[in-house]
């Protein structure tokens, strides 16, 4: 074995092996470390980093409006009316502050508590990372009666900062074009940006954010919500039926934190809780959300009354609740690179104390609302007890049966979850074909009878009592609700397989509703799929082609010069397909088409599920009218 000091060894490791990346080279070398990925999500993240700087100016009290413009060449401009990035010479680095902010990691006013007491991008990498990952960028600053300008190419200044005349405005304008060398996706999604910008406008009461798109005929929106997170909760509940007219609003301001909570109960059973720290969506929660949960449960137990023998639990007081928690904190400690969970240990106690005090005061001052909510949570507690009994009954049935798995499940032979697949199939006949066509070594089949219960409109006790849902829960093995643990799944892939018609799509939607509401971690961990089954079999000149919808069929027929000479078979359902056809088109890993279920925007997904599957008819009608023009060749 060659020694480390061997001069002829190409693998030698000495001082010459240590590479020092200067300026923003590290960002370009490992962009995913800073923005998560270099696909669609990362592309939009670099816009958010610039916008966050402007939001910080708003939090500091100096910015009232932010304008975001997508240009025809897919460059973006973010402009605010704040103080403007400083332009004077830095005493140590001997460069204008603007150039330092644009080209240096961990540089900015956010590290100075006197400049920004609270800010979102506390790692100080925001606008410099956007600059580094842009083909070119321009910074324009208006402050103290003068305008300044500097241009950059892939994070490197193209020349010194220049003064560009006089102005009576203040603020910063950053324009940048994402670098094709860095990103696999270069086209901005207007709707994706709109959702995030409206979210920021809700979280920052009074802040006006304008979004404009110069592409494809133009489009624009202005997001402005004086009601802040109270308006946010109302928006989230627009497809639901609240049981008290106005959201409960709580606020608390201390030296090191500012807390806002808005919450409103509905007559449904789904809890919807979104938490934020300094405008960052903490999708995994954290100590601030834990403190809020603890306090809410304590408050309602306080008003339970001596006659009630039961003790309220967290799920009882959160059933049907929509809540937004927004915490602004001086020194947040986020767990993980993506800042999705708050870890400050002292925050739990301080938030719990503040929420308990403020919510108790509200309950005392609003006895009618208190009575309405208490009736709701007591019903939830009694339903939980019924669900517990139903759950125990399911477990006892499993324990005394010949096997713990559902009788209709045709399980696979492999026991390694990473290699095992479960197909949830609509109907017994389709289940029969699937069982014959599958590879029994690693593919399991669970046939369901008809349409399952709509879990958007059902309590947990009814869900446990439903035979088809109970079979899915038992087969997968992860538990549901707060108990759901993807690591316990018996299958690495769970695939929903239904007919390619309206009824089949409805069944897929019902099953996805259950997974989204009660087994969400399975979606988040990438284990849920929809199998794409064909609708037509077309034989042309001895060759068989499978197509998956009417549009594909029409294109095939047109390309073939008409239907003459074509043998077209339309499958009425999966049960009509021969086992070998099902294997070739839908089961075979080498040829099948799977749709992986992911959640790009949890709030939008929540709204769609509650609109389409909830009890309120009008929002669903409005949704159908709005999008009916986009549906072609609907099989009805």
C-alpha positions as CSV (number, residue, x, y, z in Angstrom):
1,X,0.0,0.0,0.0
2,X,1.5,3.4,-1.0
3,X,2.4,5.7,1.9
4,X,0.8,9.1,2.2
5,X,4.1,10.8,1.4
6,X,4.6,8.9,-1.8
7,X,5.4,11.6,-4.4
8,X,4.3,9.6,-7.4
9,X,1.0,8.6,-5.9
10,X,-1.9,10.5,-7.6
11,X,-4.0,10.0,-4.5
12,X,-1.6,11.9,-2.2
13,X,-3.3,14.1,0.4
14,X,-1.3,17.2,1.5
15,X,-1.7,20.9,1.6
16,X,-2.0,21.1,-2.1
17,X,-5.2,19.0,-1.9
18,X,-7.0,21.6,0.2
19,X,-9.1,23.8,-2.1
20,X,-10.1,27.3,-0.8
21,X,-13.2,28.5,-2.6
22,X,-13.2,32.3,-2.8
23,X,-16.2,34.6,-2.6
24,X,-19.3,32.8,-3.7
25,X,-17.6,29.8,-5.4
26,X,-18.8,27.5,-2.7
27,X,-22.4,28.4,-3.5
28,X,-21.9,27.5,-7.2
29,X,-20.0,24.3,-6.2
30,X,-22.8,23.0,-3.9
31,X,-25.9,25.1,-4.6
32,X,-28.3,22.5,-3.0
33,X,-26.7,23.2,0.4
34,X,-28.1,26.7,0.2
35,X,-31.4,26.4,-1.7
36,X,-32.4,22.8,-1.2
37,X,-32.2,21.7,-4.8
38,X,-31.6,23.1,-8.3
39,X,-35.0,22.2,-9.7
40,X,-38.3,24.0,-9.6
41,X,-38.3,24.5,-5.8
42,X,-34.8,25.9,-5.7
43,X,-35.5,28.2,-8.7
44,X,-38.3,29.8,-6.8
45,X,-36.4,29.8,-3.5
46,X,-33.9,32.4,-4.9
47,X,-36.8,34.8,-5.5
48,X,-37.9,34.3,-1.9
49,X,-34.4,35.1,-0.6
50,X,-34.6,38.5,-2.1
51,X,-38.2,39.1,-1.1
52,X,-37.3,38.1,2.5
53,X,-34.8,41.0,2.6
54,X,-37.6,43.4,1.7
55,X,-39.9,41.8,4.3
56,X,-37.2,42.4,6.9
57,X,-37.3,46.1,6.1
58,X,-41.1,46.0,6.7
59,X,-40.6,44.3,10.0
60,X,-38.1,47.0,10.9
61,X,-40.8,49.6,10.1
62,X,-39.4,51.1,6.9
63,X,-41.1,49.2,4.0
64,X,-44.8,49.4,3.0
65,X,-44.7,47.9,-0.5
66,X,-42.8,45.2,-2.4
67,X,-43.1,44.7,-6.2
68,X,-42.1,41.4,-7.9
69,X,-42.0,41.3,-11.7
70,X,-41.4,38.3,-13.9
71,X,-40.0,39.6,-17.2
72,X,-40.3,38.0,-20.7
73,X,-36.8,36.5,-20.6
74,X,-37.6,34.9,-17.2
75,X,-35.5,37.3,-15.3
76,X,-37.1,38.7,-12.1
77,X,-37.1,42.1,-10.4
78,X,-37.8,42.6,-6.7
79,X,-38.3,46.2,-5.6
80,X,-39.1,47.7,-2.3
81,X,-39.6,51.2,-0.8
82,X,-37.4,50.6,2.3
83,X,-34.3,52.4,3.3
84,X,-32.1,51.0,0.6
85,X,-29.0,48.8,1.2
86,X,-26.2,50.9,2.6
87,X,-23.7,52.1,0.0
88,X,-20.9,53.7,2.1
89,X,-17.5,52.1,2.4
90,X,-17.1,49.3,4.9
91,X,-14.4,50.3,7.5
92,X,-12.7,46.9,7.4
93,X,-13.3,45.5,3.9
94,X,-12.7,48.8,2.1
95,X,-15.6,48.1,-0.3
96,X,-19.1,49.6,-0.6
97,X,-21.6,47.9,1.7
98,X,-23.8,47.1,-1.3
99,X,-21.0,45.1,-3.0
100,X,-20.3,43.2,0.3
101,X,-24.0,42.3,0.8
102,X,-24.3,41.1,-2.8
103,X,-21.1,39.1,-3.0
104,X,-20.3,37.8,0.5
105,X,-21.9,35.1,2.5
106,X,-22.8,35.8,6.1
107,X,-22.8,39.6,5.5
108,X,-25.7,41.9,6.2
109,X,-27.5,44.1,8.7
110,X,-29.3,41.0,10.2
111,X,-26.3,40.3,12.4
112,X,-26.6,43.7,14.0
113,X,-29.5,43.7,16.5
114,X,-29.8,47.5,16.2
115,X,-30.5,47.2,12.4
116,X,-32.9,44.3,12.4
117,X,-34.3,43.1,15.7
118,X,-36.2,40.3,14.0
119,X,-35.6,38.9,10.5
120,X,-36.3,35.8,8.5
121,X,-33.1,35.0,6.7
122,X,-30.9,34.9,9.8
123,X,-28.2,32.9,8.1
124,X,-27.3,36.0,6.2
125,X,-26.9,34.2,2.8
126,X,-30.0,35.4,1.1
127,X,-29.3,37.9,-1.7
128,X,-25.7,36.8,-2.1
129,X,-26.8,33.2,-2.9
130,X,-29.3,34.5,-5.4
131,X,-26.5,36.6,-7.0
132,X,-24.1,33.6,-7.1
133,X,-26.7,31.4,-8.9
134,X,-27.7,34.1,-11.5
135,X,-26.3,34.4,-15.0
136,X,-26.4,38.2,-14.3
137,X,-27.8,40.4,-11.6
138,X,-28.3,44.2,-11.2
139,X,-28.6,46.1,-7.9
140,X,-30.1,49.5,-7.8
141,X,-30.2,51.5,-4.5
142,X,-32.1,54.7,-3.8
143,X,-31.1,56.4,-0.6
144,X,-30.2,59.8,0.8
145,X,-31.2,61.6,-2.4
146,X,-29.0,59.6,-4.7
147,X,-29.2,56.5,-6.9
148,X,-26.5,53.8,-7.1
149,X,-26.0,50.9,-9.5
150,X,-23.8,47.8,-9.8
151,X,-23.9,44.8,-12.1
152,X,-22.7,41.2,-11.5
153,X,-22.1,38.1,-13.5
154,X,-22.4,34.8,-11.7
155,X,-21.8,36.6,-8.4
156,X,-18.7,38.6,-9.6
157,X,-18.9,42.4,-9.9
158,X,-18.6,43.6,-13.5
159,X,-17.3,46.9,-12.4
160,X,-17.3,49.3,-9.4
161,X,-20.5,50.6,-7.8
162,X,-21.6,53.7,-9.7
163,X,-23.7,56.7,-8.7
164,X,-26.6,57.2,-11.3
165,X,-27.9,60.6,-10.5
166,X,-30.4,62.0,-8.0
167,X,-33.7,60.7,-6.7
168,X,-36.3,61.6,-4.2
169,X,-37.2,57.9,-3.6
170,X,-35.7,55.3,-1.2
171,X,-35.5,51.6,-1.6
172,X,-33.7,48.7,-3.3
173,X,-34.3,47.1,-6.7
174,X,-32.7,43.7,-7.5
175,X,-33.0,42.2,-11.0
176,X,-31.5,38.8,-11.7
177,X,-31.7,36.0,-14.3
178,X,-31.2,32.4,-13.1
179,X,-28.1,30.7,-14.4
180,X,-28.8,27.8,-16.8
181,X,-25.5,26.3,-15.6
182,X,-27.0,26.0,-12.1
183,X,-30.7,25.1,-12.7
184,X,-32.4,22.3,-14.5
185,X,-35.6,24.4,-14.5
186,X,-35.6,28.0,-15.7
187,X,-39.2,29.0,-16.1
188,X,-40.9,30.6,-13.2
189,X,-44.3,29.4,-12.1
190,X,-46.6,32.4,-11.5
191,X,-49.0,30.5,-9.2
192,X,-46.2,29.1,-7.1
193,X,-44.8,32.5,-6.4
194,X,-48.3,34.0,-5.9
195,X,-49.0,31.5,-3.1
196,X,-45.8,32.3,-1.2
197,X,-46.2,36.1,-1.7
198,X,-49.8,36.0,-0.5
199,X,-48.7,34.0,2.5
200,X,-46.2,36.7,3.4
201,X,-48.8,39.4,3.1
202,X,-51.1,37.5,5.5
203,X,-48.2,37.2,8.0
204,X,-47.3,40.9,7.7
205,X,-50.5,42.9,8.3
206,X,-50.6,46.0,6.1
207,X,-47.7,45.0,3.8
208,X,-48.6,45.3,0.1
209,X,-47.0,42.9,-2.3
210,X,-47.6,43.3,-6.0
211,X,-46.8,40.4,-8.4
212,X,-46.7,41.0,-12.2
213,X,-45.9,38.7,-15.1
214,X,-44.9,40.2,-18.5
215,X,-45.0,36.8,-20.2
216,X,-47.9,35.4,-22.3
217,X,-50.2,38.4,-22.3
218,X,-49.5,39.5,-18.8
219,X,-51.0,38.8,-15.4
220,X,-50.9,40.6,-12.0
221,X,-52.1,40.4,-8.5
222,X,-51.9,42.6,-5.4
223,X,-51.8,41.0,-2.0
224,X,-52.7,43.2,0.9
225,X,-54.4,42.0,4.1
226,X,-54.9,44.6,6.9
227,X,-56.3,41.8,9.1
228,X,-53.1,39.8,9.0
229,X,-53.4,36.2,10.2
230,X,-57.1,36.7,11.2
231,X,-57.7,37.2,7.5
232,X,-55.5,34.2,6.8
233,X,-57.7,31.9,9.0
234,X,-60.8,33.2,7.3
235,X,-59.3,32.4,3.9
236,X,-58.4,28.9,5.0
237,X,-62.0,28.4,6.3
238,X,-63.8,29.8,3.3
239,X,-64.7,26.3,2.2
240,X,-65.8,25.2,5.7
241,X,-68.5,26.2,8.2
242,X,-67.1,28.0,11.2
243,X,-69.1,27.6,14.5
244,X,-68.2,31.1,15.7
245,X,-68.2,34.2,13.5
246,X,-64.8,35.7,14.0
247,X,-61.4,34.0,14.6
248,X,-60.0,34.2,18.1
249,X,-57.0,36.5,17.9
250,X,-54.2,36.5,20.6
251,X,-51.1,38.6,20.6
252,X,-48.2,38.9,23.0
253,X,-45.1,41.1,22.7
254,X,-42.0,40.5,24.9
255,X,-38.5,41.7,24.6
256,X,-37.3,38.7,22.6
257,X,-40.4,37.6,20.8
258,X,-43.6,38.8,19.2
259,X,-46.4,36.2,19.1
260,X,-49.6,36.2,17.1
261,X,-52.2,33.4,17.1
262,X,-55.5,33.3,15.2
263,X,-57.8,30.3,15.6
264,X,-61.4,29.4,14.6
265,X,-63.4,26.2,15.0
266,X,-65.5,24.7,12.2
267,X,-68.2,22.0,12.4
268,X,-65.9,19.6,10.6
269,X,-63.4,17.1,11.9
270,X,-60.1,18.1,10.2
271,X,-57.5,20.1,12.1
272,X,-55.5,22.6,10.1
273,X,-52.6,24.2,11.9
274,X,-49.9,26.3,10.2
275,X,-47.0,27.7,12.2
276,X,-44.3,30.3,11.2
277,X,-41.2,31.7,12.7
278,X,-40.1,35.1,11.2
279,X,-42.2,34.4,8.2
280,X,-40.7,30.9,7.6
281,X,-43.2,28.1,7.4
282,X,-42.1,25.6,10.1
283,X,-43.9,22.7,8.4
284,X,-42.5,20.3,11.0
285,X,-43.6,22.5,13.9
286,X,-41.3,22.9,16.8
287,X,-41.2,24.3,20.3
288,X,-43.5,27.2,19.5
289,X,-46.2,24.8,18.2
290,X,-45.7,22.5,21.2
291,X,-46.2,25.4,23.6
292,X,-49.4,26.5,21.8
293,X,-50.8,22.9,21.9
294,X,-50.1,22.5,25.6
295,X,-51.7,25.8,26.5
296,X,-54.9,25.3,24.5
297,X,-55.5,21.9,26.0
298,X,-54.9,23.3,29.5
299,X,-57.4,26.1,29.0
300,X,-60.2,23.9,27.8
301,X,-59.7,21.4,30.6
302,X,-60.0,24.3,33.0
303,X,-63.5,25.0,31.7
304,X,-64.5,21.3,31.5
305,X,-66.7,21.4,34.6
306,X,-67.0,19.0,37.5
307,X,-69.8,16.9,36.0
308,X,-67.6,15.6,33.2
309,X,-65.6,12.5,34.2
310,X,-63.3,12.5,31.1
311,X,-60.1,14.5,30.6
312,X,-59.7,16.4,27.3
313,X,-56.7,15.5,25.2
314,X,-55.0,17.4,22.5
315,X,-56.9,15.8,19.6
316,X,-60.2,16.7,21.2
317,X,-59.5,20.4,21.4
318,X,-58.0,20.5,17.9
319,X,-60.8,18.7,16.1
320,X,-62.2,21.0,13.4
321,X,-59.8,23.8,14.4
322,X,-58.1,26.0,11.9
323,X,-55.1,27.9,13.4
324,X,-52.2,30.1,12.3
325,X,-49.3,30.6,14.8
326,X,-46.8,33.4,13.9
327,X,-43.8,33.9,16.1
328,X,-41.1,36.6,15.5
329,X,-38.0,35.7,17.4
330,X,-34.6,37.4,17.7
331,X,-32.4,34.3,17.7
332,X,-34.3,31.3,16.3
333,X,-32.5,28.0,16.2
334,X,-33.9,25.9,13.4
335,X,-33.4,22.1,13.2
336,X,-32.0,21.0,9.8
337,X,-30.8,23.0,6.8
338,X,-34.2,23.7,5.5
339,X,-35.4,25.5,8.6
340,X,-38.6,23.5,9.0
341,X,-38.6,22.9,12.8
342,X,-37.9,25.4,15.6
343,X,-35.7,24.1,18.3
344,X,-35.3,26.9,20.9
345,X,-36.0,25.1,24.2
346,X,-37.1,28.2,26.1
347,X,-39.7,29.1,23.5
348,X,-42.1,26.3,24.5
349,X,-42.6,27.7,28.0
350,X,-42.9,31.3,27.0
351,X,-45.4,30.6,24.2
352,X,-47.4,28.2,26.5
353,X,-47.6,30.9,29.2
354,X,-48.6,33.7,26.8
355,X,-51.3,31.6,25.1
356,X,-52.7,30.3,28.3
357,X,-53.0,33.8,29.7
358,X,-54.5,35.4,26.6
359,X,-56.9,32.5,25.7
360,X,-58.2,32.3,29.3
361,X,-59.0,36.0,29.2
362,X,-60.8,35.6,25.9
363,X,-62.9,32.7,27.3
364,X,-63.9,34.7,30.3
365,X,-64.9,37.7,28.2
366,X,-66.8,35.7,25.6
367,X,-69.0,33.1,27.4
368,X,-71.2,32.4,24.3
369,X,-68.2,31.5,22.1
370,X,-66.7,29.5,25.0
371,X,-69.9,27.5,25.4
372,X,-70.1,26.8,21.6
373,X,-66.5,25.5,21.5
374,X,-66.9,23.5,24.7
375,X,-69.8,21.6,23.2
376,X,-67.7,20.9,20.1
377,X,-64.7,19.6,22.0
378,X,-66.8,17.5,24.4
379,X,-68.4,15.8,21.4
380,X,-64.9,15.2,20.0
381,X,-63.8,13.6,23.3
382,X,-66.7,11.2,23.3
383,X,-66.1,10.3,19.7
384,X,-62.4,9.7,20.6
385,X,-63.5,7.2,23.2
386,X,-65.8,5.5,20.7
387,X,-62.9,5.4,18.2
388,X,-60.6,3.9,20.9
389,X,-63.2,1.1,21.4
390,X,-63.5,0.6,17.6
391,X,-59.7,0.5,17.3
392,X,-59.4,-2.1,20.1
393,X,-62.1,-4.2,18.4
394,X,-60.2,-4.1,15.1
395,X,-57.1,-5.3,17.0
396,X,-58.9,-8.1,18.8
397,X,-60.4,-9.3,15.5
398,X,-56.9,-9.4,14.0
399,X,-55.5,-11.2,17.0
400,X,-58.1,-14.0,16.9
401,X,-58.1,-14.4,13.1
402,X,-55.9,-17.0,11.4
403,X,-53.5,-14.2,10.4
404,X,-53.2,-10.6,11.5
405,X,-53.6,-9.3,7.9
406,X,-56.9,-8.7,6.0
407,X,-58.3,-11.9,4.5
408,X,-58.7,-10.3,1.1
409,X,-55.0,-9.3,0.9
410,X,-52.9,-11.4,-1.4
411,X,-49.5,-10.6,0.2
412,X,-46.1,-10.8,-1.5
413,X,-43.3,-13.2,-0.5
414,X,-40.5,-10.7,0.2
415,X,-40.4,-9.3,3.7
416,X,-38.0,-6.4,3.0
417,X,-40.3,-3.3,2.9
418,X,-37.9,-1.5,0.5
419,X,-38.6,-4.2,-2.1
420,X,-42.3,-4.8,-1.4
421,X,-45.1,-3.1,-3.3
422,X,-48.8,-2.9,-2.4
423,X,-51.5,-2.3,-5.0
424,X,-54.8,-1.0,-3.7
425,X,-57.2,-2.1,-6.4
426,X,-60.8,-1.1,-7.1
427,X,-63.2,-4.0,-7.3
428,X,-63.0,-7.8,-6.9
429,X,-62.8,-8.5,-10.6
430,X,-59.9,-6.1,-11.0
431,X,-58.3,-7.7,-7.9
432,X,-58.6,-11.1,-9.5
433,X,-56.9,-10.0,-12.7
434,X,-54.2,-8.2,-10.7
435,X,-53.5,-11.3,-8.5
436,X,-53.0,-13.4,-11.6
437,X,-50.9,-10.8,-13.4
438,X,-48.6,-9.7,-10.6
439,X,-45.2,-10.9,-9.6
440,X,-46.1,-12.5,-6.3
441,X,-42.5,-12.3,-5.2
442,X,-42.7,-8.6,-4.4
443,X,-46.2,-7.4,-5.3
444,X,-49.2,-7.6,-3.0
445,X,-52.8,-6.9,-4.0
446,X,-55.5,-5.5,-1.8
447,X,-58.9,-5.3,-3.6
448,X,-61.5,-2.8,-2.2
449,X,-65.2,-3.1,-2.6
450,X,-66.6,0.1,-4.2
451,X,-66.1,3.6,-3.0
452,X,-64.6,4.0,0.5
453,X,-65.9,6.4,3.2
454,X,-65.2,10.1,2.5
455,X,-62.9,10.8,5.4
456,X,-63.1,14.5,5.0
457,X,-66.6,14.4,6.4
458,X,-66.2,11.6,9.0
459,X,-65.1,11.3,12.6
460,X,-62.4,8.9,13.6
461,X,-64.8,6.3,15.1
462,X,-66.6,6.0,11.8
463,X,-63.3,5.6,10.0
464,X,-62.2,2.7,12.2
465,X,-65.6,1.1,11.6
466,X,-65.2,1.2,7.8
467,X,-64.2,-2.2,6.6
468,X,-62.3,-1.0,3.5
469,X,-60.3,1.6,5.4
470,X,-59.6,-0.8,8.2
471,X,-58.2,-3.3,5.7
472,X,-55.9,-0.6,4.3
473,X,-54.7,0.4,7.7
474,X,-54.0,-3.2,8.8
475,X,-52.2,-4.1,5.5
476,X,-49.9,-1.1,5.5
477,X,-49.2,-1.2,9.3
478,X,-48.1,2.3,10.0
479,X,-51.0,3.4,12.2
480,X,-53.0,6.6,11.4
481,X,-53.2,10.2,12.7
482,X,-50.5,11.2,15.1
483,X,-49.4,7.5,15.4
484,X,-48.6,7.2,11.6
485,X,-45.0,6.2,11.2
486,X,-43.7,5.5,7.7
487,X,-40.8,3.5,9.1
488,X,-43.4,0.8,10.1
489,X,-44.8,0.5,6.6
490,X,-44.8,-3.1,5.3
491,X,-44.3,-1.7,1.8
492,X,-41.9,0.7,0.2
493,X,-44.5,1.7,-2.4
494,X,-48.2,1.9,-2.0
495,X,-50.0,2.2,-5.3
496,X,-53.7,3.1,-5.9
497,X,-54.9,1.4,-9.0
498,X,-58.4,2.3,-10.4
499,X,-60.3,2.4,-13.7
500,X,-59.3,5.3,-16.0
501,X,-62.8,6.8,-15.9
502,X,-64.8,9.3,-13.8
503,X,-65.7,6.7,-11.1
504,X,-62.1,5.5,-11.0
505,X,-60.9,9.0,-10.5
506,X,-63.4,9.5,-7.7
507,X,-62.2,6.4,-6.0
508,X,-58.6,7.6,-6.3
509,X,-59.6,11.0,-4.8
510,X,-61.4,9.3,-1.9
511,X,-58.3,7.2,-1.1
512,X,-55.9,10.1,-1.5
513,X,-58.2,12.1,0.9
514,X,-57.7,9.4,3.5
515,X,-53.9,9.3,3.0
516,X,-53.6,13.1,3.1
517,X,-55.8,13.6,6.2
518,X,-54.8,10.5,8.2
519,X,-51.5,9.1,6.8
520,X,-49.8,12.3,5.6
521,X,-46.3,11.1,6.6
522,X,-46.6,8.4,4.0
523,X,-47.0,11.0,1.3
524,X,-44.2,13.2,2.7
525,X,-41.9,10.2,2.7
526,X,-42.6,9.5,-1.0
527,X,-44.4,6.1,-0.6
528,X,-47.8,6.9,-2.2
529,X,-48.3,6.5,-5.9
530,X,-51.2,6.3,-8.4
531,X,-50.8,3.6,-11.1
532,X,-51.7,4.9,-14.5
533,X,-53.9,2.2,-16.2
534,X,-54.7,2.4,-19.9
535,X,-58.1,3.3,-21.3
536,X,-57.6,1.9,-24.8
537,X,-55.8,-0.9,-26.6
538,X,-55.2,-0.1,-30.3
539,X,-53.9,-2.6,-32.8
540,X,-52.4,-1.1,-35.9
541,X,-50.5,-3.1,-38.6
542,X,-49.9,-6.0,-36.2
543,X,-48.5,-3.7,-33.4
544,X,-50.4,-3.2,-30.2
545,X,-50.3,0.3,-28.5
546,X,-51.9,1.2,-25.2
547,X,-53.2,4.8,-24.6
548,X,-54.3,6.3,-21.4
549,X,-57.0,8.8,-22.2
550,X,-59.2,10.1,-25.0
551,X,-56.7,12.9,-26.0
552,X,-54.0,10.3,-26.6
553,X,-56.4,8.2,-28.6
554,X,-57.4,11.1,-30.9
555,X,-53.8,12.0,-31.5
556,X,-53.0,8.3,-32.4
557,X,-56.0,8.1,-34.8
558,X,-55.0,11.4,-36.5
559,X,-51.5,10.2,-36.9
560,X,-52.7,7.0,-38.5
561,X,-54.9,8.9,-41.0
562,X,-58.2,7.8,-39.4
563,X,-59.8,4.9,-37.7
564,X,-59.7,2.7,-40.9
565,X,-57.4,-0.2,-40.3
566,X,-57.3,0.3,-36.6
567,X,-58.7,-2.2,-34.0
568,X,-59.6,-0.1,-31.0
569,X,-60.7,-1.7,-27.7
570,X,-61.9,0.5,-24.9
571,X,-61.5,-1.0,-21.4
572,X,-64.5,-0.4,-19.3
573,X,-62.5,-1.3,-16.3
574,X,-59.4,-3.0,-15.0
575,X,-61.4,-6.2,-14.6
576,X,-61.8,-6.4,-18.4
577,X,-58.0,-6.6,-18.9
578,X,-56.3,-10.0,-19.2
579,X,-53.7,-10.6,-16.5
580,X,-50.9,-10.4,-19.1
581,X,-52.2,-7.1,-20.3
582,X,-52.4,-5.7,-16.8
583,X,-48.8,-6.9,-16.2
584,X,-47.5,-5.3,-19.4
585,X,-49.2,-1.9,-18.9
586,X,-49.6,-1.3,-15.2
587,X,-47.7,-3.8,-13.0
588,X,-44.4,-4.4,-14.7
589,X,-41.8,-2.0,-13.2
590,X,-40.0,-1.9,-16.5
591,X,-43.0,-0.6,-18.5
592,X,-45.6,0.9,-16.1
593,X,-46.2,4.6,-15.5
594,X,-46.6,5.7,-11.9
595,X,-47.6,9.1,-10.6
596,X,-45.8,9.9,-7.4
597,X,-47.9,11.8,-5.0
598,X,-46.1,14.9,-3.6
599,X,-47.2,18.0,-1.8
600,X,-45.6,21.2,-3.2
601,X,-47.9,23.5,-1.4
602,X,-49.6,22.1,1.8
603,X,-52.0,25.1,2.1
604,X,-53.2,24.8,-1.5
605,X,-53.6,21.0,-1.1
606,X,-55.6,21.6,2.1
607,X,-57.9,24.0,0.3
608,X,-58.4,21.6,-2.7
609,X,-59.3,18.7,-0.4
610,X,-61.7,20.7,1.7
611,X,-63.3,22.2,-1.4
612,X,-63.8,19.0,-3.3
613,X,-64.5,16.6,-0.5
614,X,-65.9,18.8,2.3
615,X,-69.6,19.4,3.3
616,X,-70.0,22.8,1.8
617,X,-71.6,22.7,-1.7
618,X,-71.1,26.2,-2.9
619,X,-67.3,26.2,-2.9
620,X,-67.3,22.9,-4.8
621,X,-69.7,24.3,-7.4
622,X,-67.6,27.5,-7.8
623,X,-64.5,25.3,-8.3
624,X,-66.2,23.2,-11.0
625,X,-67.4,26.3,-12.9
626,X,-64.0,27.9,-12.6
627,X,-62.0,25.0,-14.0
628,X,-64.7,23.3,-16.3
629,X,-63.2,25.0,-19.4
630,X,-59.9,23.2,-18.8
631,X,-61.5,19.7,-18.9
632,X,-61.6,18.1,-22.3
633,X,-63.2,14.8,-23.4
634,X,-64.6,14.1,-19.9
635,X,-66.0,10.6,-19.8
636,X,-69.5,10.9,-18.4
